[in-house]
């Protein structure tokens, strides 16, 4: 599905914490990070779908919860999230 994070990455930014009511539409539509920028989707409460929709990868979906560890977002790979119900999460960016 997704790759492991390469060694040597450093966290440099994170989003606000989002809920099912405050998740920006941009995150629920196809989007990608820039070249060299990885993301970690940290679910603090509840669950959400992480979907890879990029033609460079086999389409996949993963349910992210606070128990399963963060979802790994590869640089430039098109993806989105879908809200399942009550959720609280944020995205951490690394390069």
GIUR-V408697 format. One record per backbone hydrogen bond with DSSP energy under -0.5 kcal/mol. NH is the residue of the N-H (numbers start at 1). CO is the residue of the C=O. Records with the same first field share a line. If there is no record, write none. Layout:
NH=CO + CO
This chain:
9=6
12=93
13=93
15=91
18=89
20=87
22=19
23=19
27=24
28=24 + 25
29=25 + 26
31=79
37=34
38=36 + 94
39=73
40=92
41=71
42=40 + 90
43=41
44=42 + 88
45=88
47=86
48=64
49=82
50=62
51=49 + 80
52=60
53=51 + 78
54=78
57=54
60=52
62=50
64=48 + 62
66=46
68=65
71=41
73=39 + 71
74=72
76=33
77=74
79=31
80=51
81=27
82=49
84=47
85=47
88=45
89=18
90=42
92=40
93=13
94=38
95=10
